[in-house]
Amino acid sequence: MPRIALLSEGADWHTSALRSAFAAAGAEAVPLRLADCAFATTAPHGLALPGFADALPDAVLVRVIGDGSFEEITRRLGVLHALDALGVAVWNPARAIERCVDKSMTSFLLAAAGLPTPPTWTVEGFAPAQALVAREAAAGALVLKPLFGSQGRGLRLIAGPEDLPPAEEVHGVYHLQRYVQGAGPGFCDHRLLVSAGEVVGAMTRRAQGWITNIRQGGRPEPFAPAADMARLAVAATACVGARYAGVDILRDAAGQALVLEVNSMPAWQGLQRVTASNLARALADAVLVPLR
């Protein structure tokens, strides 16, 4: 029976759903915290993984890497790099996670791949941010996003330099993206879950205000993406090197689909509420295909 290391931070909804999905697919998912995994040159493979004393896992599924200091996060990503170097299939590999948690790199890679995404700038320091906003705000508002952040926390709409927070509130880095008004009435965008090169689930996120994340009060609705949007989500996932991802897409007033973000450790509890298929099972099956 394949044994899968499920990197999580506790017995939450996602961990329970994935353990059940792997069991139904004939595999064992062993939950463990990445913080508890250690480098140990005395161990057979140079790593000490709780629950895997005698052999490496057949694969690894990363749900979360956990909060921590710069040093702690670097070490945890190092464990993922080591597993990849040992030939273990990691969903997602450290390189993909690094590219996605840094929104500036995600934006760079999307643009370099020729994928449609709103104009985006990332600068260091309050004065350069003021100059940037003074130059660009005439063409429309900007969204200030934490460089490292998720679930819609810390988003601000910037109409002019006076709206910028002091540098200490953003750790000295200003990541700014052109605000795009979506097509149709109200505020909505779309989250597409991609696994192994195909879209396995999608939803519309609708909200009273411009922040549509489910954790910020957005409401999930069923959504069947058109072919162009599905292709865009798959291409965005591939360009960051992810095996699975949650891709946020907005269709603008002209009908153009734009990638807003690519999430390498996406949650899908809200999406599951409006999706008939079992998304945890779709992920488990994809992880297990090379092991059959």
C-alpha positions as CSV (number, residue, x, y, z in Angstrom):
1,M,0.0,0.0,0.0
2,P,1.5,3.4,-0.9
3,R,2.2,5.7,2.0
4,I,1.8,9.4,1.4
5,A,3.2,12.1,3.7
6,L,0.4,14.6,4.2
7,L,2.0,17.9,5.4
8,S,-0.6,19.8,7.4
9,E,-0.9,21.6,10.6
10,G,-3.5,19.5,12.4
11,A,-6.7,17.6,12.0
12,D,-8.6,20.2,10.0
13,W,-11.3,19.7,7.3
14,H,-8.8,19.3,4.5
15,T,-6.7,16.8,6.3
16,S,-9.7,14.7,7.1
17,A,-11.0,14.8,3.6
18,L,-7.6,13.9,2.1
19,R,-7.1,11.0,4.5
20,S,-10.5,9.6,3.6
21,A,-9.8,10.1,-0.1
22,F,-6.4,8.4,0.0
23,A,-7.9,5.5,2.0
24,A,-10.7,5.1,-0.6
25,A,-8.0,5.0,-3.3
26,G,-6.1,2.2,-1.6
27,A,-3.3,4.3,0.0
28,E,-2.4,5.6,3.5
29,A,-2.0,9.3,4.1
30,V,0.2,10.0,7.1
31,P,-0.3,13.5,8.5
32,L,2.7,15.3,9.8
33,R,3.9,18.8,10.4
34,L,6.7,20.1,8.2
35,A,8.1,21.8,11.4
36,D,8.6,18.3,12.9
37,C,10.6,17.0,9.9
38,A,14.4,17.3,10.4
39,F,17.6,17.1,8.5
40,A,19.7,14.2,10.1
41,T,22.8,13.1,8.3
42,T,22.8,10.0,10.5
43,A,19.4,8.9,9.1
44,P,19.4,6.5,6.0
45,H,18.3,9.2,3.6
46,G,19.5,12.3,5.5
47,L,16.1,13.2,6.8
48,A,14.1,12.3,9.9
49,L,10.3,12.2,9.0
50,P,7.8,11.3,11.8
51,G,6.0,8.1,10.7
52,F,8.6,7.2,8.1
53,A,11.5,5.8,10.2
54,D,12.3,2.9,7.8
55,A,11.6,4.3,4.3
56,L,10.8,7.5,2.5
57,P,7.2,8.3,1.7
58,D,6.0,7.2,-1.8
59,A,4.9,10.8,-2.4
60,V,4.3,14.0,-0.5
61,L,1.2,16.3,-0.6
62,V,1.8,19.7,0.9
63,R,-1.3,21.3,2.3
64,V,0.5,24.0,4.4
65,I,4.0,24.7,5.4
66,G,2.9,26.6,8.6
67,D,3.8,30.1,9.9
68,G,7.3,30.7,11.1
69,S,10.4,32.9,11.0
70,F,12.4,33.4,7.8
71,E,14.8,30.8,9.1
72,E,12.1,28.3,9.9
73,I,10.4,28.7,6.6
74,T,13.7,28.4,4.7
75,R,14.5,25.1,6.6
76,R,11.0,23.6,5.9
77,L,11.4,24.5,2.2
78,G,14.8,22.9,2.4
79,V,13.2,19.6,3.5
80,L,10.9,19.7,0.4
81,H,13.9,20.4,-1.8
82,A,15.7,17.4,-0.2
83,L,12.7,15.1,-0.8
84,D,12.6,16.2,-4.4
85,A,16.3,15.6,-4.8
86,L,15.8,12.1,-3.3
87,G,13.3,11.3,-6.1
88,V,10.1,11.6,-4.1
89,A,7.2,13.2,-5.9
90,V,6.3,16.4,-4.0
91,W,2.9,18.1,-4.6
92,N,3.9,20.9,-4.7
93,P,7.6,21.1,-4.9
94,A,9.5,23.8,-3.0
95,R,10.3,25.7,-6.1
96,A,6.6,26.1,-7.1
97,I,5.7,27.1,-3.5
98,E,8.5,29.7,-3.5
99,R,7.3,31.1,-6.8
100,C,3.7,31.4,-5.6
101,V,4.2,32.7,-2.1
102,D,6.2,35.6,-3.6
103,K,3.5,37.4,-5.5
104,S,6.1,39.5,-7.4
105,M,7.7,36.3,-8.8
106,T,4.3,34.9,-9.8
107,S,3.4,38.1,-11.7
108,F,6.8,38.1,-13.4
109,L,6.4,34.5,-14.5
110,L,2.9,35.0,-15.8
111,A,3.9,38.0,-17.8
112,A,7.1,36.3,-19.1
113,A,4.9,33.4,-20.3
114,G,2.7,35.8,-22.2
115,L,-0.4,35.0,-20.0
116,P,-2.8,37.9,-19.5
117,T,-2.5,39.4,-16.0
118,P,-3.1,43.0,-14.7
119,P,-0.2,45.4,-14.8
120,T,1.8,44.8,-11.6
121,W,4.7,46.6,-9.9
122,T,6.7,45.7,-6.8
123,V,9.1,48.3,-5.3
124,E,11.0,48.7,-2.0
125,G,10.6,51.8,0.0
126,F,7.9,54.4,0.6
127,A,9.3,57.1,-1.7
128,P,9.5,54.7,-4.8
129,A,5.9,53.6,-4.0
130,Q,4.7,57.2,-3.8
131,A,6.3,58.0,-7.2
132,L,4.8,54.9,-8.7
133,V,1.3,55.6,-7.5
134,A,1.6,59.2,-8.6
135,R,2.5,58.1,-12.1
136,E,0.0,55.2,-12.4
137,A,-3.1,56.2,-10.4
138,A,-4.3,58.5,-13.2
139,A,-5.0,55.4,-15.2
140,G,-7.0,53.8,-12.5
141,A,-6.8,52.6,-8.9
142,L,-4.3,50.1,-7.7
143,V,-4.6,47.2,-5.3
144,L,-1.9,46.9,-2.6
145,K,-1.3,43.3,-1.7
146,P,1.0,41.8,1.0
147,L,3.9,40.2,-0.9
148,F,3.5,37.1,1.3
149,G,-0.2,36.7,2.1
150,S,-3.3,34.8,1.3
151,Q,-7.1,34.6,1.8
152,G,-7.6,38.3,1.0
153,R,-5.9,39.5,4.2
154,G,-4.3,43.0,4.1
155,L,-5.6,44.1,0.7
156,R,-6.0,47.8,0.2
157,L,-7.4,49.9,-2.7
158,I,-5.0,52.7,-3.6
159,A,-6.4,55.7,-5.4
160,G,-3.5,58.1,-4.8
161,P,-0.2,58.3,-2.9
162,E,-2.0,59.5,0.2
163,D,-3.6,56.0,0.5
164,L,-0.2,54.2,0.9
165,P,0.5,52.9,4.4
166,P,3.9,53.5,6.0
167,A,6.7,51.2,5.0
168,E,6.8,49.4,8.4
169,E,3.2,48.1,7.8
170,V,4.2,46.3,4.6
171,H,7.7,45.3,5.7
172,G,9.2,47.8,3.3
173,V,7.8,46.2,0.1
174,Y,4.9,47.6,-1.9
175,H,3.3,45.0,-4.3
176,L,0.7,46.9,-6.4
177,Q,-1.6,45.6,-9.1
178,R,-3.9,47.5,-11.4
179,Y,-7.5,47.2,-10.1
180,V,-9.7,45.7,-12.7
181,Q,-13.5,46.0,-12.7
182,G,-15.1,42.7,-13.6
183,A,-17.6,42.1,-16.3
184,G,-21.3,42.3,-15.3
185,P,-22.9,43.7,-12.2
186,G,-21.5,43.4,-8.7
187,F,-18.2,42.1,-7.5
188,C,-17.1,38.6,-8.5
189,D,-14.1,36.6,-9.8
190,H,-13.4,32.9,-10.3
191,R,-11.3,30.2,-8.6
192,L,-10.3,27.2,-10.7
193,L,-8.6,24.2,-9.0
194,V,-6.1,22.6,-11.4
195,S,-4.6,19.1,-10.8
196,A,-2.2,17.2,-13.1
197,G,-2.9,19.5,-16.0
198,E,-6.7,19.7,-15.9
199,V,-9.4,21.7,-14.1
200,V,-11.1,19.5,-11.5
201,G,-13.3,22.2,-10.0
202,A,-14.3,25.8,-10.3
203,M,-16.5,28.4,-8.6
204,T,-17.5,32.0,-8.8
205,R,-16.7,34.0,-5.7
206,R,-19.3,36.8,-5.3
207,A,-19.2,39.5,-2.6
208,Q,-20.7,42.8,-1.5
209,G,-17.4,44.6,-2.0
210,W,-14.4,44.2,-4.2
211,I,-12.6,41.6,-2.0
212,T,-14.2,38.3,-3.0
213,N,-12.1,35.8,-1.0
214,I,-14.3,33.2,0.9
215,R,-12.5,33.9,4.2
216,Q,-13.4,37.6,3.8
217,G,-17.1,36.9,3.3
218,G,-17.3,36.0,-0.4
219,R,-20.0,33.6,-1.4
220,P,-19.2,30.5,-3.5
221,E,-21.4,29.7,-6.5
222,P,-21.3,26.9,-9.1
223,F,-19.3,27.8,-12.2
224,A,-18.5,26.0,-15.4
225,P,-15.5,27.7,-16.9
226,A,-15.3,28.4,-20.7
227,A,-12.5,26.7,-22.6
228,D,-10.4,29.8,-22.7
229,M,-10.5,30.2,-19.0
230,A,-9.7,26.6,-18.3
231,R,-6.7,26.7,-20.7
232,L,-5.5,29.8,-18.9
233,A,-5.7,28.2,-15.5
234,V,-3.8,25.2,-16.7
235,A,-1.1,27.3,-18.3
236,A,-0.8,29.5,-15.2
237,T,-0.3,26.4,-13.1
238,A,2.4,25.1,-15.4
239,C,4.3,28.4,-15.6
240,V,5.0,28.4,-11.9
241,G,5.9,24.7,-12.0
242,A,3.0,23.5,-9.8
243,R,1.4,20.0,-9.9
244,Y,-1.8,21.4,-8.5
245,A,-3.0,25.0,-7.8
246,G,-5.9,27.3,-7.2
247,V,-5.9,29.9,-9.9
248,D,-7.8,33.2,-9.4
249,I,-9.2,34.6,-12.7
250,L,-11.2,37.7,-13.4
251,R,-13.0,38.5,-16.7
252,D,-12.8,42.2,-17.3
253,A,-15.4,44.5,-18.8
254,A,-14.1,43.7,-22.3
255,G,-14.4,39.9,-21.7
256,Q,-10.7,39.2,-21.4
257,A,-9.8,36.6,-18.7
258,L,-6.9,37.8,-16.5
259,V,-4.9,35.7,-14.0
260,L,-4.8,37.5,-10.6
261,E,-3.0,35.0,-8.5
262,V,-1.8,31.4,-8.5
263,N,-2.0,29.6,-5.1
264,S,0.3,26.6,-4.6
265,M,-1.4,25.5,-1.3
266,P,-5.0,26.2,-2.1
267,A,-7.9,25.6,0.2
268,W,-11.0,24.1,-1.4
269,Q,-13.6,23.8,1.4
270,G,-15.8,26.6,-0.1
271,L,-15.3,25.2,-3.6
272,Q,-16.4,21.7,-2.5
273,R,-19.7,23.1,-1.3
274,V,-20.6,24.0,-4.9
275,T,-18.9,21.1,-6.7
276,A,-20.5,17.7,-7.2
277,S,-17.2,15.8,-7.6
278,N,-15.0,14.9,-4.6
279,L,-12.0,17.3,-5.0
280,A,-9.9,15.5,-2.4
281,R,-10.3,12.3,-4.3
282,A,-9.3,14.0,-7.5
283,L,-6.1,15.2,-5.9
284,A,-5.4,11.8,-4.3
285,D,-6.0,10.0,-7.6
286,A,-3.6,12.3,-9.4
287,V,-0.9,11.8,-6.7
288,L,-1.2,8.0,-7.0
289,V,-1.2,7.7,-10.8
290,P,2.6,7.3,-11.0
291,L,2.6,4.8,-8.2
292,R,0.2,2.3,-9.7
